[in-house]
């Protein structure tokens, strides 16, 4: 993917790869529902809802050629206010190209029902062939997200604007004495969605273990729908997920949480050019 950088295609660089298996299993319709470390990627406003510190890890292998990894941590400093940090890395199996994003996040509740979050990102990329550097780039970007809930927190609206502001400067090394530099902004994106939580018992919406979550979203003009069923089982909490990305097809997944660890899996059809499996782990401390 990063080889395209050398041909002048900036939008191919730092593509927004949707990691974390929980959201992916729900058809990626998650900007309104997120409230864990997945919020670092899906909507930073969701971080403000965290009650306990959390670490999230995710990995995606594309066609045996590219690998994408994510490590994030979120720590509430007080109720309704959370700090987060993340590292996203992508590279090909031959070590030709590599992209890295370092992210710092802040989320806060500014009114009783309104949460806002922001990511500050540092980008770096390099392309090498036979241990010879061909080009590299560095830059910065910001994401902005909102969540608003009503109807006793049963319904939630989410809006996220990835790469609202960004700038990446590239340097292409054609010869040892010749350098070509140029700067571009990354492609701006937008997502807006809604999520509805229905509980089968007492407890606050989105927090009780016996619940159905249904979500609908428009992501850059593409409709997404998803649902999740959560319940207690003998050995912990279990979740089943289904979704549909219009134009890409179905998604499905499941997750299990026991004690201080949660493991999730998602099957994604055609989102990245073929059928793909996605895994993630969340640790609570």
RODO-2510 file (C-alpha; in nm, 4 decimals, decimal comma):
residues 285
     n   res          X          Y          Z
     1     x     0,0000     0,0000     0,0000
     2     x     0,2795     0,2421     0,0875
     3     x     0,4445     0,1907    -0,2500
     4     x     0,1589     0,4024    -0,3866
     5     x     0,3026     0,6893    -0,1861
     6     x     0,5987     0,7043    -0,4211
     7     x     0,3643     0,7367    -0,7158
     8     x     0,1995     1,0439    -0,5626
     9     x    -0,1105     0,8756    -0,4161
    10     x    -0,1400     1,0194    -0,0683
    11     x    -0,4912     0,8942     0,0049
    12     x    -0,3638     0,5329    -0,0057
    13     x    -0,1397     0,6133     0,2907
    14     x    -0,2673     0,5940     0,6495
    15     x    -0,5943     0,4370     0,5420
    16     x    -0,8432     0,4130     0,8276
    17     x    -0,8269     0,0399     0,9009
    18     x    -1,1141    -0,0493     1,1335
    19     x    -0,9479    -0,2641     1,3992
    20     x    -1,1033    -0,4203     1,7158
    21     x    -1,3214    -0,7250     1,6552
    22     x    -1,6247    -0,6136     1,8579
    23     x    -1,7179    -0,3205     1,6329
    24     x    -1,6182    -0,5101     1,3158
    25     x    -1,8575    -0,7940     1,3997
    26     x    -2,1428    -0,5407     1,4164
    27     x    -2,0869    -0,4278     1,0598
    28     x    -1,8711    -0,1334     1,1779
    29     x    -2,1851     0,0524     1,2935
    30     x    -2,0207     0,1565     1,6175
    31     x    -1,9630     0,5315     1,6411
    32     x    -2,2646     0,5710     1,8723
    33     x    -2,2133     0,2505     2,0726
    34     x    -1,8423     0,2530     2,1544
    35     x    -1,7443     0,3034     2,5170
    36     x    -1,4198     0,1078     2,5625
    37     x    -1,0673     0,1136     2,4136
    38     x    -1,2206     0,0645     2,0676
    39     x    -1,3264     0,4286     2,1017
    40     x    -0,9645     0,5271     2,0342
    41     x    -1,0296     0,4218     1,6733
    42     x    -1,4075     0,4436     1,6293
    43     x    -1,5107     0,7564     1,8214
    44     x    -1,2932     0,9177     2,0907
    45     x    -1,6012     1,0620     2,2642
    46     x    -1,6873     0,7106     2,3844
    47     x    -1,3800     0,7083     2,6090
    48     x    -1,5563     0,9455     2,8493
    49     x    -1,7910     0,6599     2,9471
    50     x    -1,5169     0,4318     3,0819
    51     x    -1,5471     0,3347     3,4469
    52     x    -1,2206     0,1384     3,4832
    53     x    -0,8774     0,1550     3,3136
    54     x    -0,8464    -0,0694     3,0100
    55     x    -0,5910    -0,1983     2,7586
    56     x    -0,6933    -0,3104     2,4092
    57     x    -0,4926    -0,5162     2,1590
    58     x    -0,5978    -0,6108     1,8059
    59     x    -0,4412    -0,7694     1,4975
    60     x    -0,5514    -0,8052     1,1351
    61     x    -0,3742    -1,0013     0,8614
    62     x    -0,4621    -0,9043     0,5041
    63     x    -0,4077    -1,1734     0,2417
    64     x    -0,0832    -1,2812     0,4096
    65     x     0,0774    -0,9644     0,2729
    66     x    -0,0001    -0,6826     0,5177
    67     x    -0,0287    -0,6969     0,8949
    68     x    -0,2068    -0,4328     1,1036
    69     x    -0,1669    -0,4124     1,4806
    70     x    -0,3169    -0,1903     1,7477
    71     x    -0,2294    -0,1390     2,1136
    72     x    -0,4273     0,1163     2,3139
    73     x    -0,4756     0,2153     2,6745
    74     x    -0,7493     0,4296     2,8299
    75     x    -0,7483     0,5550     3,1881
    76     x    -1,0345     0,7503     3,3488
    77     x    -0,8927     1,0378     3,5546
    78     x    -1,2342     1,0986     3,7091
    79     x    -1,5894     1,0128     3,6137
    80     x    -1,6679     1,1508     3,2697
    81     x    -1,3061     1,2387     3,1898
    82     x    -1,0625     0,9935     3,0286
    83     x    -0,7115     1,0034     2,8828
    84     x    -0,5955     0,7532     2,6219
    85     x    -0,2978     0,6607     2,4064
    86     x    -0,2506     0,4153     2,1203
    87     x     0,0011     0,2822     1,8714
    88     x    -0,1116     0,1564     1,5290
    89     x     0,1400    -0,0140     1,3042
    90     x     0,1202    -0,1670     0,9575
    91     x     0,3870    -0,3387     0,7512
    92     x     0,4208    -0,5910     0,4718
    93     x     0,5744    -0,9343     0,5129
    94     x     0,8828    -0,8429     0,3096
    95     x     0,9604    -0,5338     0,5151
    96     x     0,9332    -0,2983     0,2176
    97     x     0,6836    -0,0526     0,3620
    98     x     0,5755     0,0519     0,7091
    99     x     0,3260     0,2983     0,8541
   100     x     0,2982     0,4001     1,2178
   101     x     0,0483     0,6196     1,4022
   102     x     0,1034     0,7396     1,7582
   103     x    -0,2168     0,8711     1,9126
   104     x    -0,3046     1,0684     2,2251
   105     x    -0,6714     1,1028     2,3201
   106     x    -0,8830     1,3110     2,5537
   107     x    -1,2548     1,2674     2,6195
   108     x    -1,4824     1,4577     2,8540
   109     x    -1,8471     1,5018     2,9450
   110     x    -1,9325     1,8673     2,8869
   111     x    -2,3035     1,8316     2,9694
   112     x    -2,4982     1,5558     3,1386
   113     x    -2,5814     1,3854     2,8094
   114     x    -2,3121     1,5154     2,5745
   115     x    -1,9619     1,3722     2,5472
   116     x    -1,6831     1,5002     2,3255
   117     x    -1,3457     1,3461     2,2407
   118     x    -1,0391     1,4283     2,0347
   119     x    -0,7412     1,2325     1,9012
   120     x    -0,4070     1,3984     1,8284
   121     x    -0,2057     1,1786     1,5906
   122     x     0,1551     1,1644     1,4731
   123     x     0,2182     0,9821     1,1441
   124     x     0,5390     0,8277     1,0136
   125     x     0,5960     0,6145     0,7052
   126     x     0,8907     0,4656     0,5187
   127     x     0,9435     0,2614     0,2035
   128     x     1,2587     0,0556     0,1525
   129     x     1,3706    -0,1880    -0,1152
   130     x     1,6642    -0,4225    -0,0569
   131     x     1,7565    -0,2171     0,2504
   132     x     1,7749     0,0994     0,0384
   133     x     1,5450     0,3845     0,1535
   134     x     1,3122     0,5014    -0,1234
   135     x     1,1119     0,7578     0,0705
   136     x     0,9605     0,8504     0,4020
   137     x     0,7123     1,0921     0,5506
   138     x     0,5933     1,2394     0,8780
   139     x     0,2885     1,4404     0,9742
   140     x     0,0040     1,5050     1,2139
   141     x    -0,3732     1,4780     1,2252
   142     x    -0,6746     1,5236     1,4516
   143     x    -1,0014     1,3332     1,4961
   144     x    -1,3101     1,4828     1,6597
   145     x    -1,6051     1,2878     1,7974
   146     x    -1,9369     1,3445     1,9761
   147     x    -2,1895     1,1239     2,1553
   148     x    -2,5283     1,2337     2,2856
   149     x    -2,7812     1,0137     2,4648
   150     x    -3,1471     1,0606     2,5508
   151     x    -3,4582     0,8618     2,6476
   152     x    -3,2971     0,7573     2,9777
   153     x    -2,9773     0,6630     2,7876
   154     x    -3,1625     0,4059     2,5765
   155     x    -3,0820     0,5911     2,2537
   156     x    -2,7453     0,7352     2,1645
   157     x    -2,6266     0,9433     1,8667
   158     x    -2,2635     0,9413     1,7560
   159     x    -2,0721     1,1648     1,5156
   160     x    -1,7030     1,1275     1,4348
   161     x    -1,4821     1,3244     1,1934
   162     x    -1,1535     1,1373     1,1291
   163     x    -0,8658     1,3457     0,9935
   164     x    -1,0602     1,6674     1,0380
   165     x    -0,7268     1,8477     1,0158
   166     x    -0,4080     1,6833     0,8910
   167     x    -0,0829     1,7400     0,7090
   168     x     0,1795     1,4873     0,5994
   169     x     0,5124     1,5808     0,4420
   170     x     0,6834     1,3255     0,2180
   171     x     1,0392     1,3047     0,0983
   172     x     1,1218     1,0841    -0,1991
   173     x     1,4855     0,9809    -0,2340
   174     x     1,5494     0,9312    -0,6050
   175     x     1,9290     0,9452    -0,5747
   176     x     2,1685     1,0029    -0,2887
   177     x     2,2060     1,3657    -0,3961
   178     x     1,8506     1,4329    -0,5122
   179     x     1,5454     1,4777    -0,2905
   180     x     1,1876     1,5581    -0,3736
   181     x     0,9495     1,6774    -0,1013
   182     x     0,5798     1,7488    -0,1005
   183     x     0,2947     1,7823     0,1541
   184     x    -0,0672     1,6749     0,1435
   185     x    -0,3691     1,6531     0,3705
   186     x    -0,5217     1,3120     0,4353
   187     x    -0,8680     1,2338     0,3062
   188     x    -1,1348     1,3726     0,5380
   189     x    -1,3991     1,1255     0,6477
   190     x    -1,7255     1,1355     0,8413
   191     x    -1,9497     0,8959     1,0283
   192     x    -2,2889     0,9493     1,1903
   193     x    -2,4900     0,6802     1,3625
   194     x    -2,7453     0,5851     1,6242
   195     x    -2,7610     0,2988     1,8734
   196     x    -3,0548     0,1662     2,0744
   197     x    -3,0126    -0,0539     2,3825
   198     x    -3,2963    -0,2705     2,5153
   199     x    -3,2452    -0,4347     2,8556
   200     x    -3,4086    -0,7522     2,9796
   201     x    -3,3501    -0,6653     3,3429
   202     x    -3,2699    -0,3788     3,5743
   203     x    -2,9618    -0,1630     3,5388
   204     x    -2,8497     0,1288     3,3259
   205     x    -2,8653     0,0884     2,9465
   206     x    -2,5383    -0,0130     2,7766
   207     x    -2,4071    -0,1488     3,1083
   208     x    -2,6340    -0,4381     3,1992
   209     x    -2,5212    -0,7817     3,0800
   210     x    -2,8604    -0,8967     2,9475
   211     x    -2,9283    -0,6604     2,6617
   212     x    -2,9713    -0,6259     2,2867
   213     x    -2,7891    -0,3430     2,1114
   214     x    -2,8995    -0,2363     1,7617
   215     x    -2,7074     0,0230     1,5592
   216     x    -2,7353     0,2029     1,2256
   217     x    -2,4714     0,4254     1,0709
   218     x    -2,3726     0,6150     0,7584
   219     x    -1,9962     0,6101     0,7018
   220     x    -1,8772     0,8309     0,4156
   221     x    -2,2127     0,7696     0,2458
   222     x    -2,2157     0,3909     0,3027
   223     x    -2,4997     0,2491     0,5199
   224     x    -2,3985     0,0102     0,7990
   225     x    -2,6202    -0,1887     1,0338
   226     x    -2,5374    -0,4145     1,3261
   227     x    -2,6717    -0,5816     1,6376
   228     x    -2,5321    -0,7444     1,9488
   229     x    -2,6790    -0,9710     2,2139
   230     x    -2,5040    -0,9888     2,5522
   231     x    -2,5785    -1,2209     2,8430
   232     x    -2,4224    -1,3932     3,1398
   233     x    -2,3129    -1,7508     3,1033
   234     x    -2,1745    -1,9828     3,3620
   235     x    -1,8142    -1,8844     3,3005
   236     x    -1,8545    -1,5134     3,2297
   237     x    -2,0201    -1,2748     2,9858
   238     x    -2,0920    -1,3827     2,6278
   239     x    -2,1788    -1,1728     2,3216
   240     x    -2,3063    -1,2580     1,9726
   241     x    -2,2817    -1,0028     1,6906
   242     x    -2,4160    -0,9669     1,3357
   243     x    -2,3866    -0,6856     1,0850
   244     x    -2,4130    -0,5800     0,7234
   245     x    -2,1982    -0,3369     0,5284
   246     x    -2,3878    -0,2303     0,2159
   247     x    -2,1556    -0,2971    -0,0751
   248     x    -1,9291    -0,5305     0,1240
   249     x    -2,1666    -0,7879     0,2685
   250     x    -2,2214    -0,9548     0,6063
   251     x    -2,0134    -0,9564     0,9214
   252     x    -2,0392    -1,1742     1,2310
   253     x    -1,8571    -1,2214     1,5557
   254     x    -1,8618    -1,3259     1,9154
   255     x    -1,6862    -1,2377     2,2380
   256     x    -1,6382    -1,3718     2,5867
   257     x    -1,5364    -1,1885     2,9021
   258     x    -1,4230    -1,3557     3,2201
   259     x    -1,2703    -1,1671     3,5098
   260     x    -1,0291    -0,9018     3,3837
   261     x    -0,9989    -1,0235     3,0242
   262     x    -1,2239    -1,0079     2,7180
   263     x    -1,1530    -1,1895     2,3895
   264     x    -1,3360    -1,1078     2,0636
   265     x    -1,3453    -1,2490     1,7111
   266     x    -1,5019    -1,1097     1,3927
   267     x    -1,5540    -1,2390     1,0410
   268     x    -1,5606    -0,9615     0,7814
   269     x    -1,6692    -1,0294     0,4233
   270     x    -1,5136    -0,8337     0,1354
   271     x    -1,4341    -0,5246     0,3458
   272     x    -1,0645    -0,5506     0,2592
   273     x    -1,0958    -0,7255    -0,0748
   274     x    -1,1625    -1,0749     0,0588
   275     x    -1,2977    -1,2614     0,3594
   276     x    -1,0974    -1,1713     0,6679
   277     x    -1,0778    -1,2679     1,0341
   278     x    -1,0066    -1,0142     1,3060
   279     x    -0,9043    -1,0783     1,6652
   280     x    -0,8798    -0,8493     1,9679
   281     x    -0,8212    -0,8700     2,3431
   282     x    -0,9164    -0,6244     2,6164
   283     x    -0,7621    -0,6232     2,9645
   284     x    -0,9074    -0,4415     3,2653
   285     x    -0,6848    -0,3365     3,5535
***
